[in-house]
Amino acid sequence: MQVLRITLFLAVSTVVLAQSAPAVQPPGQTVWQMQDSGTTAGLRGIDSVNGTVAWASGTGGMVLKTTDGGAHWTKCAVPDGDKDGATLDFRGVQAWDAQTAIVMASGPGEKSRLYKTVDGCGTWKLMLKNADPEGFYDAFTFWDRKHGFLLGDPVLKTPFFKEPNSLEYHRGERFGYVERTLKLRRFLTLSTIDGGAHWAYWGTDRGYFTEDVAPDGAAFAASNSSVFVPLQALPYCRPGPEYATSRSWIGVGGKGGARVLMGFSNMTDVCAGPKDKWPDELRFAWSKGIPVPLAGGTDSSGIFSLGFRQEANQRHIDEVRQTSSVADDHGYLSGIAVGGDYTKPNDSTGTAAWSADSGRHWTASTTPPHGYRSTVQWFGPINAWITAGTNGSDISRDDGKTWQPLDNGNWNALSLPFVVGPNGRIARLNTTAITKP
């Protein structure tokens, strides 16, 4: 909801920090090493390419980049800076290298947009602008350079790709859009297969969709991580990595409670023609809303972030699949959902839950994080989950069953080893300050 997004920004900027003592760093060491961002903008977006190259984004049209691990952050040109770019709130960023990145602006109506740079942020190209006054972009992600997914607030009008015929496919023609008015309001879920040049309901209008959660549901533009879409398996006629999966997840909240939608990418007969002519299109089918034991029932509560880690123990994967047929056979079994109520930043009740079967069932954390949390991520170098929010950060080494405090800082989003927050706050995780289990 548009008003809630504004309220959320104000709430996290003025939150009173909790006084609980950090529990896991050795004396004299700091878990998060602060860096000089050179700005006072509220930072909501962060994407670490490799720990050396990283991009950050925030209010006032702010986009930042580092190529030396955060020792120096450089301000980028403001997208549409000669127009209204300085009024945009960039809550999400995804980058591939020091030259190429896409940023997402979140706001009511046309304030929600996507911009792309291919020259290191010297210039930007508008890729997508929301034309629906009721629309609001919440999160986006790419699982490779071509394929992306975008989540927005529930709407009644949305663009679809016109259904192509085989001749259009074989001629390689770009077919156009058609706007449809839906019978039921549903979350905006757009996809792209050409690097963001074109977005529409392409492959997402088949089978059951999100009508059951849209009427009383809300998505949150808090950290660009309420959607988790790992590398997806392409059609069988197109080779791809063995670890690619066909699962994806969306976390929502609102008056209907915290719920997860599990996505299943599937192929129709797109491989029936010449392999070099057919587009690598994925069709998404979504489950009904799966209840998650997080704080819910209000417009300010629910799931704000979720993630899954991939494991390689095939025996364990096979065991889980014997009791849960929807469990991913490529190893995405262990998942974490975090959130709570952003108007109650110091309340730890209902702030984290875990799943061991790809999100089919969820259990509340026995020892939850010490407050509302807006972001969570698995960090392989220390074999642990990190979560953060407006009153600090926490760590879990047992896949979300229990959490220990890391600090009491004010944070919005993670892309490890980096974390960002209001007033230009950027820090890097100091792994040496985290004691071994």
C-alpha positions in Angstrom: 0.0 0.0 0.0 1.3 3.4 -1.0 0.7 5.2 2.3 2.2 2.3 4.2 5.4 2.6 2.2 5.8 6.2 3.2 5.0 5.4 6.8 7.5 2.6 6.8 10.3 4.9 5.6 9.6 7.4 8.4 9.3 4.6 11.0 12.6 3.0 10.3 14.4 6.4 10.2 13.3 7.4 13.7 13.3 4.1 15.5 14.5 3.9 19.0 17.3 1.3 19.2 17.1 -1.8 21.4 19.5 -2.1 24.3 20.1 -5.9 24.2 23.8 -6.7 24.3 25.5 -8.3 21.3 26.3 -11.9 22.1 28.9 -13.3 19.6 31.8 -10.9 19.0 35.1 -11.1 20.9 35.9 -8.1 23.2 37.2 -5.1 21.3 36.0 -6.1 17.9 33.2 -4.7 15.8 31.0 -7.0 13.7 30.0 -4.3 11.2 32.8 -2.0 10.1 31.3 1.3 9.1 32.3 2.8 5.7 32.0 6.3 4.3 29.2 6.4 1.8 29.5 10.2 1.2 25.7 10.6 1.4 23.0 11.0 4.0 20.4 9.4 1.8 18.3 6.6 3.2 19.8 3.5 1.7 17.4 0.5 0.9 19.1 -1.3 -2.0 22.4 -3.2 -1.9 23.9 -5.8 -4.2 27.4 -7.2 -3.8 28.7 -8.7 -7.0 31.7 -10.4 -5.5 32.6 -8.6 -2.3 34.8 -6.2 -4.2 32.3 -4.7 -6.6 29.0 -3.6 -5.1 26.1 -1.2 -5.8 23.8 0.6 -3.3 20.7 2.7 -3.8 18.3 4.9 -1.9 16.3 8.1 -1.5 16.7 11.2 -3.6 17.7 9.3 -6.7 20.9 8.1 -5.0 22.9 5.3 -6.5 26.4 4.4 -5.3 29.1 2.0 -6.5 32.3 0.6 -5.1 35.0 -1.3 -6.9 37.4 -1.8 -4.0 35.3 -3.6 -1.4 33.8 -0.4 0.1 37.0 1.5 0.8 35.6 4.2 -1.6 32.0 4.7 -2.6 31.3 6.8 -5.7 28.0 8.6 -6.4 26.5 7.7 -9.8 24.6 9.9 -12.2 21.0 10.3 -11.0 18.7 8.4 -13.4 16.5 10.9 -15.2 18.4 13.6 -13.2 17.3 16.3 -15.7 13.7 15.5 -14.9 12.3 14.1 -11.7 15.0 11.5 -10.9 16.0 13.3 -7.6 12.5 12.6 -6.3 12.7 8.8 -6.8 13.3 6.3 -4.0 15.5 3.5 -5.3 14.7 0.5 -3.0 16.3 -2.2 -5.1 19.4 -2.7 -7.2 20.9 -5.7 -9.0 24.3 -5.7 -10.6 26.4 -8.1 -12.7 29.7 -6.3 -12.8 31.2 -2.8 -12.4 29.5 -1.6 -15.6 26.0 -3.2 -15.6 23.2 -2.7 -13.1 19.5 -2.2 -12.8 17.8 -0.1 -10.1 14.2 -0.2 -9.0 12.3 2.9 -7.9 9.4 2.3 -5.6 6.5 4.7 -5.3 2.9 5.4 -6.2 2.0 5.2 -9.9 4.8 6.5 -12.2 7.2 6.8 -9.3 7.8 3.1 -9.7 10.3 2.4 -12.4 13.3 0.4 -13.6 16.5 1.9 -15.0 19.5 0.2 -16.5 23.1 1.2 -17.0 25.8 -0.5 -19.1 28.5 2.1 -18.8 29.2 2.0 -15.0 26.3 4.4 -14.1 27.5 7.3 -16.2 24.1 7.1 -18.1 20.8 5.3 -17.5 18.1 4.0 -19.7 14.5 3.8 -18.6 13.4 0.2 -18.9 9.9 0.2 -17.3 7.5 2.7 -15.8 4.4 1.8 -13.9 1.4 3.4 -15.6 -1.2 2.2 -13.0 -2.0 4.9 -10.4 -2.7 2.1 -7.9 0.5 0.2 -8.7 3.6 0.1 -6.5 6.8 -1.9 -7.2 8.0 -3.9 -4.2 10.9 -6.2 -5.3 12.7 -7.5 -8.4 15.4 -10.0 -9.1 17.3 -11.6 -12.1 18.6 -15.1 -12.0 20.8 -14.5 -15.0 21.5 -11.6 -17.3 18.3 -12.2 -19.4 15.6 -13.5 -17.1 14.0 -11.4 -14.4 11.0 -11.2 -12.2 9.2 -8.2 -10.6 6.7 -8.1 -7.7 4.2 -5.2 -7.1 1.1 -4.4 -5.1 -2.2 -6.0 -6.1 -3.8 -4.4 -9.2 -6.7 -5.0 -11.5 -5.0 -3.8 -14.8 -1.8 -5.2 -16.1 0.1 -5.6 -19.4 0.2 -9.0 -21.0 2.2 -10.1 -24.0 0.0 -10.9 -26.9 -0.2 -14.7 -27.4 2.2 -15.4 -30.3 1.7 -17.8 -33.1 4.4 -20.1 -34.4 5.2 -17.9 -37.3 6.0 -15.0 -35.1 8.3 -17.2 -33.0 10.1 -18.5 -36.1 10.5 -15.1 -37.7 11.9 -13.9 -34.4 9.4 -11.0 -34.3 8.8 -9.0 -31.1 5.1 -9.3 -30.4 3.4 -6.5 -28.6 1.5 -5.8 -25.4 -2.2 -5.9 -24.6 -3.6 -4.5 -21.3 -6.2 -6.6 -19.6 -8.6 -5.9 -16.8 -8.6 -8.8 -14.4 -11.7 -10.1 -12.7 -9.9 -10.3 -9.3 -7.2 -8.1 -7.9 -3.8 -9.9 -7.8 -0.2 -9.2 -7.1 1.6 -7.7 -10.0 4.2 -10.2 -11.2 6.0 -9.3 -14.4 8.8 -11.3 -16.1 11.4 -10.6 -18.7 13.5 -12.8 -20.9 15.5 -10.2 -22.7 17.5 -8.5 -19.9 14.7 -6.1 -18.9 13.9 -4.5 -22.3 10.4 -5.9 -22.2 8.2 -6.8 -19.1 4.8 -8.3 -19.0 2.7 -11.2 -17.7 4.5 -13.6 -19.9 4.2 -17.1 -18.6 2.7 -16.1 -15.3 -1.0 -16.3 -16.2 -1.3 -20.1 -16.4 -3.0 -22.1 -13.7 -3.7 -21.0 -10.1 -2.3 -17.6 -9.2 -2.4 -15.2 -6.3 -6.1 -14.2 -6.1 -6.4 -15.9 -2.7 -3.8 -13.7 -1.0 -4.2 -10.4 -2.9 -7.5 -9.1 -1.4 -6.1 -9.1 2.2 -2.4 -9.3 1.4 0.5 -6.8 1.2 4.0 -6.9 -0.1 6.7 -4.8 1.4 9.3 -2.7 -0.4 11.7 -2.9 2.5 14.9 -4.6 1.3 14.2 -6.0 -2.2 14.2 -9.5 -0.8 10.5 -10.5 -0.4 11.0 -12.5 -3.6 13.6 -15.4 -3.9 14.1 -16.7 -7.4 17.3 -18.7 -7.8 18.7 -19.8 -11.2 15.9 -21.4 -13.0 16.1 -24.5 -15.2 15.6 -23.7 -18.9 13.7 -26.0 -21.4 15.1 -29.4 -21.7 16.2 -28.6 -25.3 18.5 -25.9 -23.9 21.5 -26.9 -21.8 21.9 -25.3 -18.4 23.7 -25.8 -15.1 22.8 -29.0 -13.2 22.1 -27.0 -10.0 19.4 -24.9 -11.7 16.0 -25.4 -10.1 12.3 -24.9 -10.9 11.3 -23.4 -7.6 10.8 -19.8 -6.5 9.1 -18.1 -3.5 7.2 -14.9 -2.7 6.6 -13.7 0.9 3.7 -11.5 1.8 1.8 -10.1 4.8 -1.1 -7.8 5.5 -4.4 -8.4 7.2 -4.6 -12.0 5.9 -1.4 -12.9 7.8 2.1 -13.9 6.8 2.1 -16.3 3.8 4.5 -17.8 1.3 3.6 -18.5 -2.4 5.7 -21.3 -3.9 6.4 -21.0 -7.6 6.9 -23.8 -10.0 8.4 -22.9 -13.4 7.4 -25.3 -16.1 7.6 -25.7 -19.8 4.9 -26.3 -22.4 5.8 -27.3 -25.9 8.3 -24.5 -26.5 10.9 -27.0 -27.6 8.8 -28.4 -30.4 10.3 -26.1 -33.1 13.9 -25.3 -34.1 16.1 -25.0 -31.1 17.7 -21.8 -32.3 14.4 -20.0 -32.9 12.3 -20.7 -29.8 12.5 -18.2 -26.9 13.7 -19.6 -23.6 10.4 -18.7 -21.9 9.5 -20.0 -18.5 5.9 -20.3 -17.3 5.2 -19.9 -13.6 2.5 -21.6 -11.6 2.0 -20.6 -8.0 0.7 -22.4 -5.0 -2.0 -21.1 -2.7 -0.8 -19.0 0.2 1.1 -21.2 2.7 0.7 -19.9 6.3 3.9 -18.8 8.1 4.0 -18.2 11.9 5.2 -14.6 11.8 3.4 -11.5 13.1 0.4 -10.7 10.9 -3.1 -9.5 10.7 -2.3 -5.8 10.2 -1.2 -3.8 7.2 2.2 -3.3 8.8 3.1 -6.9 9.5 4.1 -10.1 7.7 7.0 -11.4 5.8 9.5 -8.7 4.7 12.3 -11.0 3.5 13.0 -14.6 2.7 15.7 -16.8 1.4 16.8 -20.4 0.8 20.2 -22.1 0.8 21.2 -24.9 -1.5 22.7 -28.1 -0.2 24.4 -31.0 -2.0 23.6 -33.9 0.3 21.6 -36.0 -2.2 20.6 -38.6 0.4 19.1 -35.9 2.6 17.3 -34.4 -0.4 15.8 -37.7 -1.3 14.7 -38.3 2.2 12.9 -35.0 2.4 11.2 -35.6 -0.9 9.7 -38.9 0.3 7.5 -37.0 2.7 7.1 -33.7 0.8 6.7 -34.1 -2.9 7.1 -30.3 -3.5 10.5 -30.2 -1.9 13.1 -29.1 -4.4 15.2 -32.0 -5.9 18.1 -29.6 -6.5 18.7 -28.8 -2.9 16.8 -25.7 -2.0 15.3 -27.2 1.2 16.3 -24.9 4.1 14.5 -21.6 4.0 14.1 -18.6 6.4 11.4 -16.0 6.5 11.8 -12.8 8.6 9.6 -9.8 9.4 7.3 -8.9 12.2 5.6 -5.5 12.6 7.6 -2.5 11.5 5.6 -0.3 13.8 7.0 -2.4 16.7 10.7 -2.5 16.0 11.7 -3.8 19.4 9.1 -6.6 19.6 10.8 -10.0 18.9 7.5 -11.9 18.7 6.9 -13.5 15.4 10.0 -12.2 13.7 11.5 -15.4 12.1 10.4 -18.8 10.9 12.2 -21.7 9.2 11.4 -24.4 6.7 13.2 -27.7 6.0 11.1 -28.8 3.0 11.4 -26.0 0.5 8.7 -23.9 2.1 5.8 -26.3 2.3 5.8 -26.2 6.1 7.1 -23.4 8.5 8.0 -23.4 12.2 8.5 -20.3 14.4 12.1 -19.8 15.6 12.5 -20.9 19.2 14.8 -18.0 20.0 13.9 -15.3 17.5 15.9 -12.2 16.4 15.7 -9.4 18.9 13.3 -7.2 16.9 11.5 -6.6 13.6 13.7 -7.7 10.7 13.5 -6.5 7.1 16.3 -8.6 5.4 17.9 -12.1 5.7 20.6 -13.9 3.8 22.7 -17.1 4.0 26.4 -16.4 4.1 28.5 -19.4 3.0 31.9 -18.2 4.2 30.7 -18.5 7.8 28.0 -21.2 7.3 25.3 -19.0 8.9 22.3 -16.9 8.3 22.4 -13.2 9.0 19.3 -11.1 9.5 19.0 -7.3 10.1 16.4 -4.6 10.9 15.9 -1.3 12.4 17.2 -2.2 15.9 20.1 -4.4 14.9 21.2 -7.7 13.4 21.3 -11.4 14.4 23.0 -14.6 13.4 21.7 -18.2 13.2 23.9 -21.3 12.8 21.1 -23.9 13.0 19.0 -22.8 10.0 16.9 -20.3 11.8 15.8 -22.4 14.8 17.7 -20.0 17.2 19.2 -16.5 16.8 21.9 -14.6 18.6 22.3 -10.8 18.5 25.2 -9.3 16.5 24.6 -5.5 17.1 22.0 -2.8 17.8 22.5 -0.7 14.6 19.8 0.6 12.4 19.7 -1.4 9.1 17.5 -1.9 6.1 19.0 -4.3 3.6 21.8 -7.0 3.3 23.9 -8.2 0.4 26.7 -9.8 2.3 29.3 -8.8 3.2 27.5 -5.4 3.1 24.6 -4.0 5.0 22.9 -0.6 4.5 20.6 1.7 6.4 19.2 5.2 6.9 21.3 8.4 6.7 23.9 6.9 4.3 24.8 4.0 6.6 27.0 1.3 4.9 29.0 -1.3 6.7 31.0 -4.4 5.9 30.8 -7.7 7.9 33.9 -8.4 9.9 33.9 -12.2 9.9 36.9 -12.3 12.3 34.7 -10.6 14.9 32.2 -13.5 14.9 33.2 -16.2 17.3 33.2 -19.8 16.1 30.4 -22.1 17.3 
